[in-house]
């Protein structure tokens, strides 16, 4: 799984925030692979990310969205 596939997925679903686990499920990829891709996309400012506002989510988890 490469960064381009993750980027394209987020671009096609640009109106919604996703957890890395949701992205891995939608793309049928391992969570580790998706996490690595998302870190690189975060570092290059290619995606938006934030801590979720949902109760019960871990402090160290992010949600991701295509950066407009």
Secondary structure, DSSP 8 states (H G I E B T S, - for coil): --HHHHHHHHHHTTTS-EEHHHHHHHHT--HHHHHHHHHHHHHTT-EEEEE--STT--TT-EEEEE--
